[in-house]
Amino acid sequence: MRDSIYTIPVSEVFEPKCGCPICRMRDMLEKRCIEYIMGAAMMEPDIRMETNRLGFCTDHFEMMLGQKNRLSLALMLESLLGELRKNGYRDILAKAEAKPRKRAGMKTINDTCFVCSQIEQAMDGMINTVLRQWAKDESFKTLFSEQQYICLPHAEKLLTAGHDTLSKKEYPAFKAMVISLLDRHLEAVGGDVSHFCRMFDYRNAGPDADWGNSRDSIERAILALSTRDFHTGETD
């Protein structure tokens, strides 16, 4: 996989100040990866070998189906299906027939995804870049603090990386900033969800009922908790 596919300037991710910047980072990387493997890369032997080995998750199959080049997807599926049959389904048989206590640590093609593996590796590197920028650049620290919010899964990812990377002096301020961006948003979304629930009380019914910002609060809450936007099928 060409490294340039996964090189995105951190400023490009954080400057929009709309939604969760780490969701936006993930979306940009996903788009590039899927376009790449459904383009010329589908004929590269090393890429084909890895897609046959790891397969794809449901989310990324859905994204590939949304691309225009159905022939590329068909060729990948032809190769993947053929490889599964050729190998006699070794991985799923090995797990199915293993002792119960060993199964938890065993992965099959049903547990892996080529795109997920590429995105995870690229995001780890980019998050380390974010942390270095945050620690040394006051203007970036300000830009970070001005984000709309950090979603729950990516708050955990940032805090884990920050705890392992930043100094003992730097980490408390970073933690406070991440938690503030998370909690402020969950408080606001939680208020809208509560308002949505109250609107089903008969006392609030009628043509002039004030729904406020609550009509899409369920989707926004799921986005904050899961990183995926069910308004459109995409994040942010």
C-alpha positions in Angstrom: 0.0 0.0 0.0 1.4 3.3 -1.0 2.1 5.5 2.0 1.0 8.7 0.2 -2.6 7.4 0.1 -2.7 7.8 3.9 -0.8 11.1 4.2 -3.2 13.9 5.2 -2.1 17.2 6.8 -3.4 17.4 10.4 -4.5 21.0 9.8 -6.7 19.8 6.9 -8.5 17.6 9.5 -8.9 20.1 12.3 -9.6 23.4 10.4 -13.2 22.8 9.5 -14.2 22.7 13.2 -17.3 20.7 12.4 -18.1 17.4 14.1 -15.4 15.1 15.5 -12.1 15.7 13.8 -11.0 12.1 14.4 -14.2 10.9 12.6 -13.3 13.2 9.8 -9.8 11.8 9.7 -11.2 8.3 9.5 -13.6 9.2 6.8 -10.9 10.8 4.6 -8.7 7.7 5.0 -11.5 5.3 4.3 -12.5 7.2 1.1 -8.9 7.2 -0.1 -8.4 3.5 0.7 -11.6 2.3 -1.0 -11.0 4.4 -4.1 -7.4 3.0 -4.2 -8.2 -0.7 -3.9 -11.1 -0.3 -6.4 -8.8 1.4 -8.9 -5.5 0.1 -10.3 -4.5 -1.5 -7.0 -7.0 -4.3 -7.4 -4.7 -5.8 -9.9 -1.6 -5.6 -7.7 -0.7 -9.1 -6.4 0.3 -8.0 -2.9 -3.0 -6.1 -2.5 -5.0 -9.0 -3.8 -3.2 -11.4 -1.5 -4.1 -9.2 1.5 -7.7 -8.7 0.6 -8.1 -12.4 0.1 -6.5 -13.0 3.5 -8.4 -10.4 5.5 -11.6 -9.9 3.6 -13.9 -7.0 4.4 -16.3 -5.9 7.2 -20.0 -5.1 6.5 -19.4 -1.3 6.7 -16.7 -1.4 4.0 -18.6 -3.9 1.8 -21.4 -1.3 1.9 -19.1 1.5 1.0 -17.6 -0.4 -1.9 -21.1 -1.2 -3.2 -21.6 2.6 -3.3 -18.7 3.1 -5.7 -19.4 3.2 -9.5 -16.9 0.6 -10.5 -18.8 -2.7 -9.9 -16.4 -4.6 -12.1 -13.6 -3.9 -9.6 -15.6 -5.2 -6.7 -16.7 -8.3 -8.7 -13.1 -9.1 -9.6 -12.1 -8.8 -5.9 -15.0 -11.0 -4.9 -14.2 -13.6 -7.5 -10.7 -13.8 -6.2 -11.8 -13.9 -2.5 -14.5 -16.6 -3.0 -12.1 -18.7 -5.0 -9.4 -18.4 -2.3 -11.8 -19.4 0.4 -12.8 -22.6 -1.4 -9.2 -23.4 -2.4 -8.1 -23.2 1.3 -10.9 -25.4 2.4 -12.2 -22.8 5.0 -9.2 -23.7 7.2 -9.5 -20.7 9.6 -13.2 -21.1 10.4 -12.8 -24.9 10.9 -9.7 -24.4 13.1 -11.7 -22.0 15.3 -14.9 -24.0 15.3 -13.0 -27.2 16.3 -10.7 -25.6 18.9 -11.1 -26.0 22.6 -13.5 -23.4 23.9 -10.9 -21.6 26.0 -8.7 -21.1 23.0 -11.4 -19.7 20.7 -11.4 -16.2 22.2 -7.9 -15.5 20.9 -8.5 -16.9 17.4 -9.5 -14.7 14.5 -11.0 -15.8 11.2 -11.8 -13.9 8.0 -15.2 -13.1 9.7 -13.3 -11.0 12.3 -10.9 -9.1 10.0 -11.1 -6.4 7.3 -8.5 -5.2 4.9 -9.7 -1.6 5.0 -10.1 -1.6 8.8 -6.5 -2.8 9.1 -5.1 -0.1 6.8 -7.2 2.7 8.5 -6.2 1.6 12.0 -2.5 1.7 11.1 -2.7 5.0 9.4 -4.8 6.6 12.2 -2.3 5.5 14.8 0.4 7.4 13.0 -1.8 10.5 12.5 -2.9 10.6 16.1 0.7 10.5 17.2 1.3 13.5 14.9 -1.7 15.2 16.5 -0.2 14.7 20.0 3.2 16.0 18.9 1.5 19.1 17.4 -0.6 19.6 20.5 2.4 19.4 22.8 4.7 21.8 20.9 2.3 24.2 19.0 0.2 26.6 21.0 -1.8 27.6 17.9 -2.7 24.0 17.3 -3.6 23.5 20.9 -6.1 26.4 20.5 -7.4 24.9 17.2 -7.9 21.6 19.0 -9.9 23.3 21.8 -12.2 24.9 19.3 -13.4 21.7 17.8 -17.2 21.1 17.9 -16.8 17.9 19.8 -14.9 14.6 20.2 -17.1 11.5 20.0 -16.9 8.8 22.7 -14.9 6.1 20.9 -12.3 8.6 19.6 -12.1 10.3 23.0 -11.0 6.9 24.3 -8.5 6.5 21.4 -7.0 10.0 22.0 -6.8 9.6 25.8 -5.1 6.2 25.5 -2.5 7.5 23.0 -2.1 10.7 25.0 -1.5 8.7 28.2 1.1 6.6 26.5 2.8 9.4 24.6 2.6 12.7 26.4 4.7 13.6 29.5 3.2 13.5 33.0 3.1 17.3 32.9 1.3 17.5 29.5 -1.2 14.7 29.8 -3.6 16.3 32.5 -4.2 19.4 30.3 -4.8 17.2 27.3 -7.2 14.9 29.2 -9.1 17.9 30.5 -9.5 19.3 26.9 -10.7 16.0 25.4 -13.1 15.3 28.3 -14.5 18.9 28.0 -15.1 18.5 24.2 -16.8 15.1 24.8 -18.9 16.1 27.9 -20.1 19.4 26.5 -21.4 17.6 23.5 -23.0 14.7 25.3 -24.7 17.2 27.6 -26.2 19.1 24.7 -27.2 16.0 22.8 -28.6 14.4 25.9 -30.8 17.5 26.5 -32.1 17.2 22.9 -32.9 13.5 23.4 -34.7 14.3 26.6 -36.7 17.0 24.8 -37.6 14.5 22.1 -38.9 12.1 24.7 -41.0 14.8 26.4 -42.6 15.7 23.1 -44.5 12.4 23.2 -46.3 13.6 26.3 -49.9 14.4 25.3 -49.5 17.8 27.0 -46.9 18.8 24.4 -48.9 17.7 21.4 -50.4 20.0 18.8 -49.6 21.8 15.6 -47.6 24.4 17.4 -45.5 21.9 19.4 -41.9 23.2 19.8 -39.5 20.3 19.0 -36.5 22.6 19.1 -33.4 20.8 17.9 -34.7 17.4 19.0 -36.0 15.9 15.8 -32.6 14.4 14.8 -31.4 13.9 18.3 -31.5 10.1 18.1 -29.2 10.1 15.1 -26.8 12.7 16.7 -26.6 10.7 19.9 -25.8 7.5 18.0 -23.1 9.4 16.0 -21.6 10.7 19.3 -21.6 7.1 20.7 -20.6 5.1 17.7 -18.7 7.4 15.2 -21.2 6.6 12.4 -23.8 9.1 11.1 -27.1 7.4 10.3 -28.5 10.6 8.8 -26.6 9.8 5.6 -24.7 6.6 6.2 -21.5 8.6 6.6 -19.8 10.3 9.5 -20.1 14.0 10.0 
